Amino acid sequence: MIIIKSPAEIEQMKAAGALSKAALRRAGALVRPGATTREIDQVVEGFIRLHGGVPTFKGYGGFPGSICSSVNEQIVHGIPSPQVVLQEGDIISIDTGATYQGWVGDNAWTFYVGEPSREWQALCECTRDCLKAGIEQAVPGNHLGDIGAAVQELAESNGYGVVRDYVGHGVGRVMHEDPEVRNYGKRGRGVKLQAGMVLAIEPMITLGGYDCHTLANGWTVVTDDGTPAAHYENTVAITQDGPVILTQDEKGPWCAMQGGTED
C-alpha cells in the first residue's frame, strides 16, 4: 500500500532528511586514503545520536552498521569494518539513514578516495546525472516508469549497466514503503504518481554488466564481473509544485555542518 503524506507531514519529514544529509556530509569529510569504513561508521552514528536521531540502518534486519559503505565493485550494503582500509583511487558509496521525530531520511553519495581514474570518475558523474534525471520525472501525472526510463536511457546511452536486482522505494515512518522505484522501465508504465508520494530515488549504475550477487556475509552486493559501481540517492516528495528533495540542509541545528557532498 502506498502511503500518501499530507503537506504538513512532508514538511515534518524535512528535518529527518536534513539530518541524514548532514550525516552523509560528515561521512564524506572523513573519506581519505588510510581511513577505515568502521571509523566513518562510528562518527556518523555519534553524529546522528548527538542531534537527537537514531541511525535507521543499525539493526535493520540484523545489519550491524549505521552506514552502508560499499567500495569499488560493491554496489550496496557494504558492512563497515576496521579491516576495510580505503586506498588511493578507490570510490566508495556511503548510504546514511536517520530517523528523527518519527520520520526517516535516506540518502547516498559516491565519494572519491583521492583521485580515481577518469573512467571511474565519469561513471560517478553519469550516475549523479541519472539521479537528477530521475528526480525531474517525479511529478504528478507521470508514472514510475518515467523515472526508471530516464535513469536507464541516460546510463545505457553512455555505455553503463543499470542494476536490476535492487531498487528505490517509498519512504515515511519506516525506511521501506511501497512502491518499488526501479531504475529501468518504459515511459507511461507503472503506478501513476500523485502529490504526497515520497520516494527514495537511487540509481545504481555499473561500469560493466548489471548482474550481481551477494557475498557470504549475507549483505554486501557486488558486480559479477568485478567492475566498479556508483550509487546516488535522495528522498524526494512529489508535490503539485514539482519534486522536493527532502534530504537537503534545511532544518535543524546540524545544518552548519559542511563538507562531503554536492547537492
C-alpha atoms as a printed R data frame, in Angstrom:
    type eleno elety resid chain resno      x       y       z
1   ATOM     1    CA   MET     A     1  0.000   0.000   0.000
2   ATOM     2    CA   ILE     A     2  1.303   3.429  -0.963
3   ATOM     3    CA   ILE     A     3  1.025   5.890   1.932
4   ATOM     4    CA   ILE     A     4  0.243   9.436   0.831
5   ATOM     5    CA   LYS     A     5  1.690  12.185   3.028
6   ATOM     6    CA   SER     A     6 -0.034  15.477   3.704
7   ATOM     7    CA   PRO     A     7  1.780  18.760   3.043
8   ATOM     8    CA   ALA     A     8  2.268  19.103   6.810
9   ATOM     9    CA   GLU     A     9  3.797  15.627   7.034
10  ATOM    10    CA   ILE     A    10  6.132  16.339   4.138
11  ATOM    11    CA   GLU     A    11  7.244  19.464   5.953
12  ATOM    12    CA   GLN     A    12  7.925  17.362   9.060
13  ATOM    13    CA   MET     A    13  9.987  14.915   7.015
14  ATOM    14    CA   LYS     A    14 12.415  17.672   6.028
15  ATOM    15    CA   ALA     A    15 14.066  17.554   9.463
16  ATOM    16    CA   ALA     A    16 14.838  13.833   9.165
17  ATOM    17    CA   GLY     A    17 16.059  14.381   5.632
18  ATOM    18    CA   ALA     A    18 18.312  17.221   6.679
19  ATOM    19    CA   LEU     A    19 19.836  15.163   9.492
20  ATOM    20    CA   SER     A    20 20.521  12.265   7.145
21  ATOM    21    CA   LYS     A    21 22.087  14.658   4.629
22  ATOM    22    CA   ALA     A    22 24.246  16.264   7.313
23  ATOM    23    CA   ALA     A    23 25.370  12.798   8.434
24  ATOM    24    CA   LEU     A    24 26.273  11.996   4.839
25  ATOM    25    CA   ARG     A    25 28.303  15.180   4.579
26  ATOM    26    CA   ARG     A    26 30.058  14.270   7.807
27  ATOM    27    CA   ALA     A    27 30.900  10.852   6.377
28  ATOM    28    CA   GLY     A    28 32.196  12.338   3.143
29  ATOM    29    CA   ALA     A    29 34.507  14.683   5.020
30  ATOM    30    CA   LEU     A    30 36.215  11.616   6.526
31  ATOM    31    CA   VAL     A    31 36.865   9.827   3.230
32  ATOM    32    CA   ARG     A    32 40.607   9.687   2.591
33  ATOM    33    CA   PRO     A    33 43.309   7.096   1.921
34  ATOM    34    CA   GLY     A    34 44.015   5.179   5.122
35  ATOM    35    CA   ALA     A    35 40.596   5.692   6.711
36  ATOM    36    CA   THR     A    36 38.617   2.596   7.656
37  ATOM    37    CA   THR     A    37 34.936   2.264   6.966
38  ATOM    38    CA   ARG     A    38 34.404   1.399  10.631
39  ATOM    39    CA   GLU     A    39 35.874   4.744  11.689
40  ATOM    40    CA   ILE     A    40 33.441   6.557   9.406
41  ATOM    41    CA   ASP     A    41 30.557   4.480  10.708
42  ATOM    42    CA   GLN     A    42 31.327   5.317  14.331
43  ATOM    43    CA   VAL     A    43 31.497   9.038  13.648
44  ATOM    44    CA   VAL     A    44 28.208   9.016  11.726
45  ATOM    45    CA   GLU     A    45 26.411   7.074  14.452
46  ATOM    46    CA   GLY     A    46 27.632   9.520  17.079
47  ATOM    47    CA   PHE     A    47 26.652  12.491  14.922
48  ATOM    48    CA   ILE     A    48 23.090  11.260  14.373
49  ATOM    49    CA   ARG     A    49 22.569  10.414  18.039
50  ATOM    50    CA   LEU     A    50 24.107  13.697  19.197
51  ATOM    51    CA   HIS     A    51 21.402  15.550  17.290
52  ATOM    52    CA   GLY     A    52 18.514  13.502  18.663
53  ATOM    53    CA   GLY     A    53 18.144  10.975  15.869
54  ATOM    54    CA   VAL     A    54 18.540   7.240  15.537
55  ATOM    55    CA   PRO     A    55 20.656   5.584  12.820
56  ATOM    56    CA   THR     A    56 17.938   3.924  10.732
57  ATOM    57    CA   PHE     A    57 20.150   1.172   9.353
58  ATOM    58    CA   LYS     A    58 21.618  -0.066  12.642
59  ATOM    59    CA   GLY     A    59 19.957  -3.370  13.488
60  ATOM    60    CA   TYR     A    60 17.639  -3.181  10.458
61  ATOM    61    CA   GLY     A    61 17.136  -6.829   9.568
62  ATOM    62    CA   GLY     A    62 20.264  -7.504  11.592
63  ATOM    63    CA   PHE     A    63 22.500  -5.076   9.710
64  ATOM    64    CA   PRO     A    64 25.435  -4.253  12.015
65  ATOM    65    CA   GLY     A    65 26.362  -0.741  10.853
66  ATOM    66    CA   SER     A    66 24.953   2.770  10.947
67  ATOM    67    CA   ILE     A    67 26.070   3.359   7.349
68  ATOM    68    CA   CYS     A    68 26.336   1.189   4.281
69  ATOM    69    CA   SER     A    69 29.881   1.581   2.925
70  ATOM    70    CA   SER     A    70 30.335  -0.010  -0.493
71  ATOM    71    CA   VAL     A    71 33.796   0.182  -2.077
72  ATOM    72    CA   ASN     A    72 34.588  -0.156  -5.806
73  ATOM    73    CA   GLU     A    73 32.793  -3.283  -7.137
74  ATOM    74    CA   GLN     A    74 30.426  -3.285  -4.157
75  ATOM    75    CA   ILE     A    75 27.067  -1.901  -5.261
76  ATOM    76    CA   VAL     A    76 25.174  -1.552  -1.985
77  ATOM    77    CA   HIS     A    77 25.008  -2.792   1.631
78  ATOM    78    CA   GLY     A    78 28.729  -2.864   2.342
79  ATOM    79    CA   ILE     A    79 29.341  -3.546   6.042
80  ATOM    80    CA   PRO     A    80 31.635  -1.085   7.856
81  ATOM    81    CA   SER     A    81 34.759  -2.820   9.125
82  ATOM    82    CA   PRO     A    82 38.113  -1.954  10.686
83  ATOM    83    CA   GLN     A    83 39.635  -4.275   8.083
84  ATOM    84    CA   VAL     A    84 38.361  -2.220   5.133
85  ATOM    85    CA   VAL     A    85 41.014   0.465   4.644
86  ATOM    86    CA   LEU     A    86 40.367   2.993   1.880
87  ATOM    87    CA   GLN     A    87 43.059   3.202  -0.779
88  ATOM    88    CA   GLU     A    88 44.078   5.990  -3.148
89  ATOM    89    CA   GLY     A    89 41.954   5.735  -6.291
90  ATOM    90    CA   ASP     A    90 39.005   3.914  -4.685
91  ATOM    91    CA   ILE     A    91 35.421   5.048  -4.899
92  ATOM    92    CA   ILE     A    92 33.044   4.461  -2.001
93  ATOM    93    CA   SER     A    93 29.268   4.676  -1.883
94  ATOM    94    CA   ILE     A    94 28.088   5.758   1.553
95  ATOM    95    CA   ASP     A    95 24.405   5.412   2.391
96  ATOM    96    CA   THR     A    96 23.051   7.079   5.530
97  ATOM    97    CA   GLY     A    97 19.631   6.909   7.132
98  ATOM    98    CA   ALA     A    98 18.375   8.938  10.086
99  ATOM    99    CA   THR     A    99 15.112   8.524  11.953
100 ATOM   100    CA   TYR     A   100 14.089  11.786  13.605
101 ATOM   101    CA   GLN     A   101 10.797  12.669  15.273
102 ATOM   102    CA   GLY     A   102  9.176   9.587  13.786
103 ATOM   103    CA   TRP     A   103 10.234  10.099  10.179
104 ATOM   104    CA   VAL     A   104 13.032   8.649   8.060
105 ATOM   105    CA   GLY     A   105 15.531  10.401   5.811
106 ATOM   106    CA   ASP     A   106 17.553   8.232   3.423
107 ATOM   107    CA   ASN     A   107 20.317   9.276   1.020
108 ATOM   108    CA   ALA     A   108 23.592   8.131  -0.529
109 ATOM   109    CA   TRP     A   109 26.575   9.515  -2.411
110 ATOM   110    CA   THR     A   110 29.636   8.025  -4.086
111 ATOM   111    CA   PHE     A   111 32.850   9.685  -2.925
112 ATOM   112    CA   TYR     A   112 36.319   9.697  -4.446
113 ATOM   113    CA   VAL     A   113 39.206   8.459  -2.327
114 ATOM   114    CA   GLY     A   114 41.968  10.711  -3.580
115 ATOM   115    CA   GLU     A   115 41.895  10.745  -7.378
116 ATOM   116    CA   PRO     A   116 40.268   7.762  -9.081
117 ATOM   117    CA   SER     A   117 40.776   7.132 -12.782
118 ATOM   118    CA   ARG     A   118 38.960   9.369 -15.235
119 ATOM   119    CA   GLU     A   119 36.929   6.326 -16.293
120 ATOM   120    CA   TRP     A   120 35.680   5.784 -12.752
121 ATOM   121    CA   GLN     A   121 35.004   9.469 -12.247
122 ATOM   122    CA   ALA     A   122 32.942   9.530 -15.453
123 ATOM   123    CA   LEU     A   123 30.860   6.629 -14.117
124 ATOM   124    CA   CYS     A   124 30.158   8.581 -10.925
125 ATOM   125    CA   GLU     A   125 29.288  11.761 -12.794
126 ATOM   126    CA   CYS     A   126 26.864   9.940 -15.056
127 ATOM   127    CA   THR     A   127 25.207   8.183 -12.099
128 ATOM   128    CA   ARG     A   128 24.778  11.523 -10.342
129 ATOM   129    CA   ASP     A   129 23.177  12.885 -13.519
130 ATOM   130    CA   CYS     A   130 20.917   9.817 -13.625
131 ATOM   131    CA   LEU     A   131 19.673  10.716 -10.152
132 ATOM   132    CA   LYS     A   132 18.872  14.240 -11.318
133 ATOM   133    CA   ALA     A   133 17.120  12.898 -14.418
134 ATOM   134    CA   GLY     A   134 15.001  10.549 -12.325
135 ATOM   135    CA   ILE     A   135 14.041  13.285  -9.877
136 ATOM   136    CA   GLU     A   136 12.921  15.542 -12.731
137 ATOM   137    CA   GLN     A   137 10.312  12.928 -13.655
138 ATOM   138    CA   ALA     A   138  8.852  12.784 -10.119
139 ATOM   139    CA   VAL     A   139  5.820  14.954 -10.830
140 ATOM   140    CA   PRO     A   140  2.063  14.319 -10.531
141 ATOM   141    CA   GLY     A   141  0.624  12.647 -13.602
142 ATOM   142    CA   ASN     A   142  3.818  10.869 -14.575
143 ATOM   143    CA   HIS     A   143  4.381   7.179 -13.885
144 ATOM   144    CA   LEU     A   144  7.040   5.207 -12.063
145 ATOM   145    CA   GLY     A   145  8.183   4.012 -15.467
146 ATOM   146    CA   ASP     A   146  9.066   7.587 -16.398
147 ATOM   147    CA   ILE     A   147 11.576   7.719 -13.519
148 ATOM   148    CA   GLY     A   148 13.095   4.379 -14.426
149 ATOM   149    CA   ALA     A   149 13.234   5.158 -18.125
150 ATOM   150    CA   ALA     A   150 15.007   8.473 -17.539
151 ATOM   151    CA   VAL     A   151 17.694   6.744 -15.481
152 ATOM   152    CA   GLN     A   152 18.070   3.815 -17.867
153 ATOM   153    CA   GLU     A   153 18.205   5.893 -21.041
154 ATOM   154    CA   LEU     A   154 20.947   8.152 -19.721
155 ATOM   155    CA   ALA     A   155 23.037   5.356 -18.244
156 ATOM   156    CA   GLU     A   156 22.822   2.992 -21.198
157 ATOM   157    CA   SER     A   157 23.413   5.747 -23.748
158 ATOM   158    CA   ASN     A   158 26.778   6.234 -22.031
159 ATOM   159    CA   GLY     A   159 27.556   2.513 -22.119
160 ATOM   160    CA   TYR     A   160 26.880   1.696 -18.451
161 ATOM   161    CA   GLY     A   161 24.924  -1.100 -16.808
162 ATOM   162    CA   VAL     A   162 21.762  -0.487 -14.783
163 ATOM   163    CA   VAL     A   163 21.326  -2.757 -11.761
164 ATOM   164    CA   ARG     A   164 18.020  -4.644 -11.885
165 ATOM   165    CA   ASP     A   165 18.029  -6.569  -8.623
166 ATOM   166    CA   TYR     A   166 17.968  -3.568  -6.265
167 ATOM   167    CA   VAL     A   167 15.624  -0.604  -6.462
168 ATOM   168    CA   GLY     A   168 14.470   2.553  -4.761
169 ATOM   169    CA   HIS     A   169 11.374   2.637  -2.549
170 ATOM   170    CA   GLY     A   170  8.800   4.682  -0.735
171 ATOM   171    CA   VAL     A   171  9.898   6.392   2.492
172 ATOM   172    CA   GLY     A   172  7.926   7.544   5.512
173 ATOM   173    CA   ARG     A   173  7.726   6.474   9.118
174 ATOM   174    CA   VAL     A   174  9.684   3.383   8.124
175 ATOM   175    CA   MET     A   175 12.560   3.176   5.685
176 ATOM   176    CA   HIS     A   176 10.993   0.876   3.106
177 ATOM   177    CA   GLU     A   177  7.451   1.551   1.972
178 ATOM   178    CA   ASP     A   178  5.648   0.859  -1.268
179 ATOM   179    CA   PRO     A   179  6.194   1.369  -4.139
180 ATOM   180    CA   GLU     A   180  9.385  -0.049  -5.598
181 ATOM   181    CA   VAL     A   181 11.196   2.571  -7.688
182 ATOM   182    CA   ARG     A   182 13.089   0.794 -10.455
183 ATOM   183    CA   ASN     A   183 15.996   2.351 -12.321
184 ATOM   184    CA   TYR     A   184 14.759   0.938 -15.596
185 ATOM   185    CA   GLY     A   185 11.415   0.780 -17.344
186 ATOM   186    CA   LYS     A   186  9.189   2.244 -20.008
187 ATOM   187    CA   ARG     A   187  7.680   5.705 -20.042
188 ATOM   188    CA   GLY     A   188  3.998   5.856 -19.211
189 ATOM   189    CA   ARG     A   189  4.048   2.486 -17.425
190 ATOM   190    CA   GLY     A   190  3.615   1.593 -13.787
191 ATOM   191    CA   VAL     A   191  1.952   3.359 -10.880
192 ATOM   192    CA   LYS     A   192  0.721   6.854 -11.632
193 ATOM   193    CA   LEU     A   193  2.495   9.445  -9.494
194 ATOM   194    CA   GLN     A   194  0.492  11.764  -7.285
195 ATOM   195    CA   ALA     A   195  1.187  14.573  -4.872
196 ATOM   196    CA   GLY     A   196  2.019  13.270  -1.407
197 ATOM   197    CA   MET     A   197  4.079  10.293  -2.513
198 ATOM   198    CA   VAL     A   198  7.598  10.251  -1.026
199 ATOM   199    CA   LEU     A   199 10.208   8.204  -2.852
200 ATOM   200    CA   ALA     A   200 13.836   7.239  -2.411
201 ATOM   201    CA   ILE     A   201 15.215   7.525  -5.926
202 ATOM   202    CA   GLU     A   202 18.584   5.780  -6.081
203 ATOM   203    CA   PRO     A   203 20.329   4.856  -9.334
204 ATOM   204    CA   MET     A   204 22.869   2.034  -9.026
205 ATOM   205    CA   ILE     A   205 24.997   2.040 -12.165
206 ATOM   206    CA   THR     A   206 27.969  -0.131 -13.149
207 ATOM   207    CA   LEU     A   207 30.948   0.251 -15.443
208 ATOM   208    CA   GLY     A   208 30.267  -3.206 -16.857
209 ATOM   209    CA   GLY     A   209 27.341  -5.618 -16.711
210 ATOM   210    CA   TYR     A   210 24.417  -5.296 -14.329
211 ATOM   211    CA   ASP     A   211 24.483  -8.858 -12.982
212 ATOM   212    CA   CYS     A   212 25.338  -9.035  -9.296
213 ATOM   213    CA   HIS     A   213 25.430 -11.336  -6.288
214 ATOM   214    CA   THR     A   214 25.538 -11.163  -2.503
215 ATOM   215    CA   LEU     A   215 28.679 -12.058  -0.591
216 ATOM   216    CA   ALA     A   216 28.817 -14.713   2.120
217 ATOM   217    CA   ASN     A   217 28.178 -12.085   4.806
218 ATOM   218    CA   GLY     A   218 24.568 -12.008   3.595
219 ATOM   219    CA   TRP     A   219 24.549  -8.272   2.893
220 ATOM   220    CA   THR     A   220 27.179  -6.879   0.554
221 ATOM   221    CA   VAL     A   221 26.133  -6.855  -3.103
222 ATOM   222    CA   VAL     A   222 28.904  -6.882  -5.731
223 ATOM   223    CA   THR     A   223 29.052  -6.878  -9.519
224 ATOM   224    CA   ASP     A   224 29.553 -10.314 -11.066
225 ATOM   225    CA   ASP     A   225 32.262  -9.043 -13.397
226 ATOM   226    CA   GLY     A   226 34.189  -7.122 -10.730
227 ATOM   227    CA   THR     A   227 33.707  -3.733 -12.363
228 ATOM   228    CA   PRO     A   228 33.017  -0.709 -10.129
229 ATOM   229    CA   ALA     A   229 29.568   0.625  -9.337
230 ATOM   230    CA   ALA     A   230 28.273   4.040  -8.297
231 ATOM   231    CA   HIS     A   231 25.202   4.815  -6.190
232 ATOM   232    CA   TYR     A   232 23.444   8.109  -5.515
233 ATOM   233    CA   GLU     A   233 20.176   8.640  -3.641
234 ATOM   234    CA   ASN     A   234 17.804  11.316  -2.403
235 ATOM   235    CA   THR     A   235 14.471  11.192  -0.612
236 ATOM   236    CA   VAL     A   236 12.026  13.106  -2.802
237 ATOM   237    CA   ALA     A   237  8.466  14.311  -2.197
238 ATOM   238    CA   ILE     A   238  6.105  14.641  -5.131
239 ATOM   239    CA   THR     A   239  4.151  17.892  -4.879
240 ATOM   240    CA   GLN     A   240  1.899  19.963  -7.099
241 ATOM   241    CA   ASP     A   241  4.787  22.409  -7.402
242 ATOM   242    CA   GLY     A   242  7.228  19.749  -8.567
243 ATOM   243    CA   PRO     A   243  9.687  17.404  -6.870
244 ATOM   244    CA   VAL     A   244 11.036  18.479  -3.476
245 ATOM   245    CA   ILE     A   245 14.283  16.913  -2.269
246 ATOM   246    CA   LEU     A   246 13.804  16.250   1.442
247 ATOM   247    CA   THR     A   247 17.399  15.197   2.064
248 ATOM   248    CA   GLN     A   248 18.686  18.760   1.998
249 ATOM   249    CA   ASP     A   249 20.340  21.043   4.542
250 ATOM   250    CA   GLU     A   250 17.246  22.975   5.552
251 ATOM   251    CA   LYS     A   251 16.083  22.097   9.048
252 ATOM   252    CA   GLY     A   252 17.829  21.615  12.380
253 ATOM   253    CA   PRO     A   253 20.931  22.793  14.251
254 ATOM   254    CA   TRP     A   254 23.195  20.396  12.348
255 ATOM   255    CA   CYS     A   255 22.789  22.353   9.092
256 ATOM   256    CA   ALA     A   256 26.017  24.300   9.620
257 ATOM   257    CA   MET     A   257 27.983  21.086   9.055
258 ATOM   258    CA   GLN     A   258 29.791  21.366   5.747
259 ATOM   259    CA   GLY     A   259 31.876  19.121   3.529
260 ATOM   260    CA   GLY     A   260 31.461  15.799   1.833
261 ATOM   261    CA   THR     A   261 28.829  16.110  -0.878
262 ATOM   262    CA   GLU     A   262 27.455  18.333  -3.557
263 ATOM   263    CA   ASP     A   263 23.724  18.919  -3.896
